Amino acid sequence: MSDIFSTLRLPDMVTLLNALCGFGAIVVTQYGMVQLSCTLILLAAIADGLDGSLARYIGGSDIGESLDSLADVISFGVAPAIMIISYTGGVFVFVAVCFYLICGILRLARFNISKPDNSFFKGLPITAGGIAVSTIILVGQEHLQPTLIAMICIILGTLMISSIPYMKIRGKRKTLPLTLIFALSIVSYLVDPATTRLCTIPLIMVMIVYIISPMFIKNMEKDPHEYNEQYN
């Protein structure tokens, strides 16, 4: 047992924090605390971005990549799926949530065997899917209809298993403003949950832009990597 613990490095600890946030989101959902569940998924997303940055900066362990995928399945696959089922019911919603979860798992499996690409993801990252679900529920709250939620799950799942290139968000010019937007939503819940809906609007706008971003990257078919290098 001590051998595996000795292999862990700081990025792995942050990855485990990601997994714990996802597990916490599942647990609090069982008590009807959907808003807190969404907030914990957003915290997991911050941890997911931080562990990758730390691994690139100080180096990761041999199990780092596998650990990251397992944590992502919990936080951005299983946790959002359970949260949606607890939030609303129906056969259509259940099937759509299962589709979302399966697509997320397949997306991660494909990522683990793909050649490294420093500029783009192949398909929508499961992290983005989990964030999208959380922000939609935080902003929409009681106004969301089951059919709409089911359609969102189907769209996100389809994008995850697609071959559409999604830009990797790296560099301080991109990550710092994004972190502040995440912090606005999370801190608002800690200070006054009644304001979380309003404070999450900037984040959901960012997610919408990111999800449709491939449509706006000019000359992507020629060389999308040149675009990413230009704006990094």
TIPA-557375 format. One line per 8 residues: number of its first residue (from 0); their letters; for each residue x, y, z of N, C-alpha, C. Coordinates in steps of 0.02 Angstrom, whole numbers, plus 32768, in hexadecimal, padded with zeros to 4 digits. Example, Ala and Ser with C-alpha at 12.3 -4.5 7.8 and 13.67 -1.06 7.14 Angstrom:
BEGIN
0> as> 8294 7EE4 8186 8267 7F1F 8186 8294 7F5B 8186  8282 7F90 8162 82AC 7FCB 8165 8285 8002 818A;
END
This chain:
BEGIN
0> msdifstl> 8029 7FC3 8000 8000 8000 8000 802B 803F 8000  8062 803D 8025 808D 8077 8029 80AE 8086 7FE7  80B7 8052 7FBD 80D7 805C 7F7C 80B0 808B 7F50  806F 8080 7F4C 8046 80AA 7F20 8040 80F1 7F3B  803E 80F8 7F7D 803B 813C 7F99 807D 8161 7F8D  80B4 813D 7F8C 80F5 815D 7F81 80FD 8176 7F39  80D5 815B 7F0B 80D9 8172 7EC5 80B2 81B3 7EB9  8086 81C4 7EE7 805C 81FF 7EDE 8084 823F 7EE3;
8> rlpdmvtl> 8074 826E 7EB6 8093 82B0 7EB8 805C 82E4 7EC1  8070 8323 7EC7 8040 8358 7ED4 8007 835A 7EA1  8016 8354 7E5F 7FDF 8353 7E2F 7FAD 831B 7E3D  7FC5 82E1 7E54 7F98 82A9 7E63 7F6B 82BA 7E9E  7F86 82DD 7ECF 7F5E 82F2 7F09 7F24 831F 7EF3  7F33 834B 7EC4 7EFF 8378 7EAA 7ECC 8350 7E82  7EE3 831E 7E5E 7EB5 82F2 7E39 7E86 82CE 7E68  7EA1 82B6 7EA0 7E78 8295 7ED2 7E45 82C5 7EF1;
16> lnalcgfg> 7E59 8304 7EF8 7E2B 8338 7F0F 7DF1 833F 7EDE  7E01 833D 7E9E 7DCE 833D 7E69 7D9C 8304 7E75  7DB6 82C7 7E7F 7D8B 828D 7E8A 7D61 8295 7EC9  7D7E 82B0 7EFE 7D59 82B9 7F3D 7D21 82ED 7F35  7D2E 8321 7F0E 7CF9 8352 7F00 7CC0 8332 7EDA  7CD1 8307 7EAA 7C9E 82E3 7E84 7C76 82B5 7EB1  7C99 8291 7EDE 7C77 8265 7F0D 7C4A 828D 7F3B  7C64 82C7 7F52 7C3C 82F2 7F7D 7BFD 830B 7F5A;
24> aivvtqyg> 7C04 831A 7F19 7BCA 8330 7EF2 7B94 82FA 7EEF  7BAA 82BB 7EE9 7B7B 8283 7EE8 7B58 827C 7F2B  7B7E 8282 7F61 7B62 8279 7FA4 7B2F 82AF 7FB4  7B40 82EE 7FA9 7B12 8324 7FBC 7AD3 8324 7F90  7ADA 8308 7F53 7A9F 8302 7F28 7A6A 82D7 7F49  7A7F 82A4 7F6D 7A50 8277 7F8F 7A28 829A 7FC5  7A41 82D3 7FDB 7A1E 82FA 800E 79F9 8336 7FF0  79F3 8336 7FAD 79CE 836B 7F8B 79F4 83AC 7F84;
32> mvqlsctl> 7A35 83AB 7F91 7A5D 83E9 7F8E 7A7D 83F0 7F49  7A52 83FB 7F17 7A68 83FC 7ED1 7A96 8437 7EC4  7A88 8470 7EE2 7AB1 84AB 7ED7 7AF8 849F 7EF1  7AFE 8480 7F2B 7B40 8470 7F45 7B63 843C 7F1A  7B3D 840C 7F01 7B59 83D9 7ED5 7B78 83F9 7E97  7B54 8429 7E79 7B6F 844C 7E3E 7BAF 8472 7E50  7BAF 8492 7E8A 7BE9 84B8 7EA0 7C26 848A 7EAA  7C1C 844F 7EC5 7C52 8420 7ECF 7C6E 8407 7E8C;
40> illaaiad> 7C43 8400 7E5B 7C5A 83ED 7E18 7C85 8425 7DFA  7C72 8462 7E06 7C9B 849A 7DEF 7CDF 849B 7E12  7CDF 848B 7E52 7D1F 8485 7E77 7D4A 844D 7E5A  7D2A 8416 7E49 7D4D 83DE 7E2A 7D6D 83F3 7DE8  7D49 841D 7DC3 7D64 8435 7D83 7DA3 8460 7D8D  7DA3 8489 7DC1 7DDF 84B0 7DD0 7E19 8482 7DE1  7E0B 844F 7E0A 7E3F 841F 7E1C 7E58 83FA 7DDE  7E2B 83EA 7DB0 7E3D 83C7 7D73 7E6C 83F1 7D48;
48> gldgslar> 7E60 8432 7D46 7E8D 845D 7D1F 7ECF 8468 7D42  7ECD 846B 7D85 7F09 8478 7DAC 7F39 843D 7DAA  7F1E 8400 7DAD 7F4C 83C6 7DAF 7F73 83C0 7D6E  7F52 83D0 7D35 7F76 83CE 7CF6 7FAD 8403 7CF2  7F9E 843F 7D0B 7FD1 8474 7D0B 800C 8462 7D37  7FFE 8445 7D71 8033 8431 7D9F 805D 83F9 7D80  803C 83CA 7D5F 8060 8392 7D40 8090 83AB 7D0A  807A 83DD 7CE3 80A5 83F8 7CAF 80DF 8420 7CCD;
56> yiggsdig> 80D3 843D 7D07 8105 8469 7D26 8138 8442 7D4F  8120 8414 7D79 814F 83F0 7DA6 8154 83A6 7D95  812C 838F 7D65 812F 8349 7D52 80FB 8320 7D79  80E1 82ED 7D57 80AF 82C2 7D76 80CB 827D 7D84  80A1 8252 7D9F 80B4 820E 7DAF 80A0 81DF 7D76  80B4 81A0 7D7D 80A3 816E 7D4A 8059 8161 7D46  8036 816A 7D7D 7FEE 815B 7D7D 7FC3 819A 7D74  7FE4 81D3 7D69 7FC1 8213 7D67 7F89 8216 7D33;
64> esldslad> 7F98 8200 7CF5 7F67 8205 7CBF 7F2B 81D7 7CCC  7F39 819A 7CE2 7F02 816C 7CF1 7ED9 8185 7D2C  7EFA 81A0 7D5E 7ED8 81BA 7D98 7EAA 81F4 7D84  7EC2 821E 7D58 7E9C 8258 7D41 7E5C 8242 7D1E  7E60 8210 7CF3 7E25 81F8 7CD0 7DF2 81DA 7CFF  7E0A 81B4 7D31 7DDC 8196 7D61 7DB8 81CC 7D89  7DDD 8200 7D9D 7DBF 8237 7DC3 7D8C 825C 7D98  7D9C 8265 7D58 7D6F 8288 7D2B 7D2D 8262 7D21;
72> visfgvap> 7D31 8220 7D1E 7CF4 81F8 7D17 7CC6 8204 7D52  7CE3 8208 7D8E 7CBA 8213 7DCA 7C9C 8259 7DCA  7CC7 828B 7DC0 7CB2 82D1 7DC9 7C88 82ED 7D90  7C97 82D8 7D53 7C76 82F7 7D19 7C4B 82C7 7CF1  7C4B 8287 7D07 7C21 8255 7CE8 7BEB 823D 7D17  7C00 821A 7D4B 7BD0 81FD 7D7B 7BAC 8232 7DA4  7BD1 8262 7DBF 7BB2 8295 7DEA 7B7C 82BD 7DC5  7B8A 82D8 7D8A 7B54 82FC 7D66 7B19 82CF 7D55;
80> aimiisyt> 7B28 8290 7D43 7AF2 8261 7D31 7AC3 8255 7D6C  7ADF 8248 7DA7 7AB6 823D 7DE2 7A91 827C 7DF5  7AB3 82B5 7DEE 7A93 82F5 7DFF 7A56 8302 7DD3  7A5B 82F3 7D93 7A23 82FF 7D65 79EA 82D0 7D76  79FA 8290 7D84 79C5 8260 7D95 79A0 8275 7DD4  79C5 8290 7E05 79A5 82A7 7E43 797E 82E8 7E39  7994 830F 7E08 7976 8351 7DFB 7934 8349 7DD5  7933 831A 7DA7 78F7 830F 7D7F 78F4 82C5 7D6B;
88> ggvfvfva> 78B9 82AD 7D5B 78B1 8267 7D4B 7896 825B 7D05  7881 821E 7CF9 7866 820C 7CB8 7893 81DD 7C92  7874 81B2 7C69 789A 8181 7C43 78C9 81A2 7C11  78B0 81D6 7BEF 78D8 81F9 7BBD 7916 8218 7BDC  790E 8236 7C17 7946 8255 7C3A 7978 821F 7C4E  795F 81E7 7C67 798B 81B0 7C7D 79B5 8196 7C42  7995 818B 7C0A 79B9 8173 7BCE 79ED 81A6 7BB8  79DA 81E6 7BB8 7A07 821B 7BA3 7A43 8221 7BD2;
96> vcfylicg> 7A38 8219 7C12 7A6E 821C 7C43 7A9D 81E0 7C3B  7A81 81A5 7C2E 7AAB 816B 7C21 7AD6 8176 7BE2  7AB8 8194 7BB0 7ADE 81A4 7B72 7B17 81D4 7B81  7B08 8207 7BA8 7B3C 8238 7BBC 7B75 8216 7BE0  7B64 81EB 7C10 7B98 81C9 7C38 7BC2 819A 7C0D  7BA1 8174 7BE2 7BC6 8145 7BB6 7BF4 816B 7B88  7BDC 81A2 7B6C 7C05 81CA 7B3E 7C41 81E8 7B62  7C36 81FD 7BA1 7C6D 8218 7BC8 7CA3 81E4 7BD5;
104> ilrlarfn> 7C8E 81A7 7BE5 7CBE 8171 7BF1 7CE4 8161 7BB1  7CC0 815C 7B79 7CE0 814E 7B39 7D10 8186 7B26  7CFC 81C3 7B34 7D27 81FD 7B25 7D6A 81F8 7B4A  7D68 81E6 7B89 7DA4 81E0 7BB1 7DCE 81A4 7B9A  7DAD 816D 7B88 7DD2 8132 7B70 7DF7 8143 7B30  7DD6 8167 7B04 7DF7 817B 7AC5 7E31 81AA 7AD2  7E28 81D8 7B01 7E5D 8208 7B12 7E9B 81E4 7B2C  7E90 81B0 7B54 7EC8 818C 7B73 7EF4 8167 7B41;
112> iskpdnsf> 7ED9 8157 7B06 7F00 8133 7AD4 7F13 815E 7A98  7EFF 819E 7A9B 7F0D 81CB 7A63 7F53 81E9 7A69  7F6E 81FD 7A30 7FAF 821F 7A30 7FA7 8263 7A50  7FD8 8279 7A77 7FD3 82BA 7A99 7FCD 82F3 7A67  7FA2 8322 7A76 7F99 835F 7A4E 7F98 8399 7A7F  7FC9 83C4 7A7A 7FD0 83FC 7AAA 7F9F 8435 7A9E  7F7C 8433 7A65 7F52 846C 7A53 7F07 845D 7A57  7EF3 8421 7A44 7EAC 8413 7A3F 7E99 83CF 7A5D;
120> fkglpita> 7E5B 83CC 7A76 7E3B 838E 7A8A 7E15 8373 7A4E  7E0D 8332 7A4A 7DE2 8313 7A18 7D9F 8307 7A39  7D6E 832E 7A27 7D2D 832B 7A48 7D2B 8357 7A86  7CEF 8366 7A9B 7CE6 8390 7AD7 7D00 836B 7B15  7D2B 838A 7B3C 7D44 836A 7B79 7D0B 835B 7BAA  7D0F 8323 7BCD 7CDB 8311 7BFD 7CD7 8345 7C35  7D0F 8365 7C44 7D0E 839B 7C76 7CDF 83D3 7C61  7CE3 83E6 7C22 7CB7 841A 7C08 7C6E 8404 7C0B;
128> ggiavsti> 7C62 83C3 7BFE 7C1E 83AA 7C03 7C03 83B0 7C49  7C2B 839D 7C7A 7C16 83A1 7CC0 7C0A 83E9 7CD6  7C36 8416 7CC0 7C2D 845D 7CD0 7BED 8477 7CB1  7BE1 8465 7C72 7BA6 847C 7C50 7B66 8467 7C74  7B63 8428 7C87 7B28 840E 7CAC 7B1F 8435 7CED  7B55 8440 7D12 7B51 8462 7D53 7B3A 84AA 7D4C  7B56 84CD 7D1B 7B43 8514 7D13 7AFC 851B 7CFA  7AE7 84ED 7CCF 7AA2 84F0 7CB6 7A70 84E7 7CEF;
136> ilvgqehl> 7A7F 84B8 7D1B 7A52 84AC 7D54 7A54 84E6 7D85  7A90 8501 7D91 7A96 853A 7DBF 7A6F 8577 7DA6  7A73 8583 7D65 7A52 85BE 7D49 7A08 85B1 7D3C  79F9 8575 7D22 79B4 8565 7D11 7989 8554 7D4D  79A7 852E 7D7B 7986 8519 7DB9 7940 84FC 7DAA  790C 8517 7DC9 78CA 84F8 7DC3 78A9 8502 7D80  78C7 852A 7D53 78A7 8539 7D13 78B9 8506 7CDD  78E7 84D8 7CEB 78FB 84A7 7CB8 78C7 8470 7CB1;
144> qptliami> 78B7 8460 7C73 7889 842A 7C64 78AF 83E9 7C57  7893 83AF 7C6A 78B5 836F 7C60 78CB 8364 7C18  78A1 8376 7BE8 78B2 836B 7BA2 78EF 8394 7B8F  78F3 83D2 7BA7 792C 83FD 7B98 796C 83E0 7BB5  7969 83C9 7BF4 79A4 83AC 7C14 79BB 836E 7BEE  798B 8345 7BD9 799C 8308 7BB3 79BE 831A 7B71  79A5 834C 7B4F 79C3 8361 7B0F 7A09 837C 7B1A  7A13 83A1 7B50 7A56 83BB 7B5F 7A87 8382 7B6B;
152> ciilgtlm> 7A70 834E 7B8F 7A9B 8314 7B9B 7AAE 82F1 7B5A  7A7E 82EB 7B2E 7A8B 82CA 7AED 7ABC 82F3 7AC3  7AB2 8334 7AC3 7AE0 8360 7A9C 7B26 835D 7AB8  7B2D 8362 7AFA 7B6F 8360 7B1A 7B91 831D 7B0E  7B6B 82E6 7B14 7B86 82A4 7B08 7B9E 829C 7AC1  7B77 82B4 7A92 7B8A 82AF 7A4B 7BC9 82D7 7A3C  7BCF 8312 7A5A 7C0B 833B 7A50 7C49 831A 7A6E  7C40 82F7 7AA6 7C79 82D7 7AC7 7C97 829F 7A9C;
160> issipymk> 7C6D 8279 7A7A 7C87 8241 7A52 7C95 8256 7A0A  7C89 8296 79FA 7C97 82AE 79B7 7CE1 82B7 79AC  7CF3 82C9 796E 7D39 82D7 795D 7D45 8322 7958  7D17 834A 796F 7D1D 8393 796C 7D56 83A9 7998  7D85 83D1 797E 7DBD 83E9 79A7 7DA8 8422 79D5  7DB7 841A 7A16 7DAA 844E 7A47 7DEC 8467 7A64  7DF3 84A7 7A65 7E31 84C6 7A7B 7E40 84B7 7AC5  7E7F 84A9 7AD3 7E94 84A1 7B18 7EA1 84E6 7B36;
168> irgkrktl> 7E84 84F2 7B70 7E8A 8533 7B90 7ECA 8534 7BBA  7EFD 8554 7BA1 7F3D 8558 7BC4 7F58 859F 7BBF  7F87 85AF 7BEB 7FA4 85F1 7BEB 7F7E 861F 7C1A  7FA3 864B 7C3C 7F85 8677 7C6E 7F50 86A5 7C52  7F58 86BA 7C13 7F27 86E8 7BF5 7EE2 86C8 7BF1  7EE0 8686 7BEE 7EA0 8663 7BEA 7E8A 8647 7C2D  7EB8 8628 7C50 7EA6 8604 7C8E 7E95 8632 7CC8  7EB7 866C 7CCD 7EAB 8699 7D05 7E64 86B6 7D03;
176> pltlifal> 7E4E 86D3 7CCB 7E09 86ED 7CCA 7DD6 86B5 7CD5  7DE4 867A 7CB9 7DB6 8642 7CC1 7DB1 862D 7D0A  7DEA 862C 7D2C 7DEA 861A 7D73 7DC2 864B 7D9C  7DC7 868B 7D8C 7DA1 86BE 7DB0 7D56 86B6 7DA5  7D43 86A2 7D68 7CFC 8697 7D5A 7CE2 865B 7D81  7D0B 8626 7D84 7CF9 85EC 7DAD 7CF2 8601 7DF7  7D23 8628 7E0E 7D23 863D 7E54 7CE5 8666 7E66  7CCE 868F 7E36 7C93 86B9 7E42 7C57 868D 7E52;
184> sivsylvd> 7C4E 8658 7E2C 7C15 862B 7E37 7C1C 8605 7E78  7C58 85EB 7E85 7C63 85C2 7EC1 7C5D 85EB 7F01  7C7F 8625 7F02 7C7E 8650 7F3D 7C38 866A 7F4B  7C12 8677 7F16 7BCE 8691 7F20 7BA4 865E 7F46  7BB0 861E 7F3A 7B8A 85EB 7F60 7B9E 85EC 7FA9  7BDE 85F5 7FB7 7BF6 85F5 7FFC 7BDE 8633 8021  7BD9 866B 7FFE 7BC4 86AA 801E 7B79 86AF 8023  7B57 86A4 7FEB 7B0E 86A9 7FEA 7AF3 867F 7FB0;
192> pattrlct> 7ADB 8642 7FBD 7AC3 8616 7F87 7A8D 8636 7F5B  7A6A 8667 7F75 7A35 8688 7F4E 7A52 86AE 7F13  7A92 86C0 7F17 7AB1 86E6 7EE1 7AD6 86B9 7EAE  7AD9 8679 7EBC 7B01 864C 7E91 7AE6 8649 7E4A  7AA5 8649 7E44 7A87 8647 7E01 7AA0 8681 7DD6  7A9D 86BD 7DF1 7AB4 86F8 7DCC 7AFF 86F6 7DBF  7B25 86E1 7DF1 7B6E 86E1 7DEB 7B89 86A9 7DBE  7B5E 8679 7DAD 7B73 8643 7D81 7B67 8653 7D37;
200> iplimvmi> 7B42 8688 7D2A 7B33 869B 7CE5 7B72 86A6 7CBB  7BA5 86CB 7CD5 7BE3 86D2 7CAD 7C02 868F 7C9B  7C00 865F 7CC9 7C1F 861E 7CBC 7BF8 85F7 7C88  7BB6 85F9 7C8B 7B8F 85D4 7C59 7B98 85F4 7C14  7BA2 8635 7C12 7BAF 8657 7BD2 7BF2 863F 7BB5  7C24 863A 7BE1 7C65 8621 7BCB 7C5F 85DA 7BB0  7C38 85B0 7BD2 7C30 856B 7BBC 7C0C 8567 7B79  7BDB 8591 7B6F 7BB8 8591 7B2E 7BE7 85A5 7AF6;
208> vyiispmf> 7C10 85D8 7B03 7C40 85EE 7AD1 7C73 85B6 7AC3  7C8A 8594 7AF7 7CBB 855E 7AED 7C9D 8524 7AC6  7C5F 8512 7AD5 7C40 84DA 7AB4 7C36 84E7 7A69  7C27 8524 7A57 7C1C 8534 7A11 7C5B 8552 79F0  7C92 8557 7A16 7CCF 8578 79FE 7CEB 855B 79BD  7CE7 8519 79B0 7D03 8501 7971 7CE4 8521 7934  7CA6 853A 793A 7C85 855A 7902 7CA5 859C 78EF  7CC9 85BB 7920 7CE3 85FE 7916 7D2E 8601 790A;
216> iknmekdp> 7D4E 85C7 790C 7D96 85C7 78FF 7DA1 85C3 78B4  7DB6 85F9 7898 7DBF 85FD 7850 7DF9 85D1 7839  7DF1 85B6 77FE 7E24 858D 77DE 7E35 8550 7807  7E06 8538 7830 7E13 84FE 785B 7E24 84C1 7832  7E04 84B9 77F8 7E0F 847E 77CF 7E56 847E 77B3  7E74 84B8 77AB 7EB8 84BC 7791 7EEA 84AA 77C7  7EE9 84CE 77FE 7F17 84C0 7835 7EFE 84E0 7875  7ED6 84BD 789D 7EBB 84DB 78DB 7EF1 84EB 790D;
224> heyneqyn> 7F2A 84C8 7909 7F60 84D2 793A 7F7F 8518 7933  7F80 8532 78F5 7F9C 8575 78EA 7F70 85A8 790E  7F2F 859D 790E 7F01 85CC 7930 7F0F 85CB 797B  7F16 8591 7997 7F21 858C 79DF 7F63 85AB 79F3  7F97 85A1 79CC 7FD8 85BE 79DB 7FD4 860A 79D7  7FAD 8623 79A8 7FA7 866C 799F 7F87 868D 79DC  7F56 866B 79FB 7F30 868A 7A32 7F43 8670 7A76  7F79 864B 7A7C 7F92 8635 7ABD 7FC1 8668 7ADA;
END
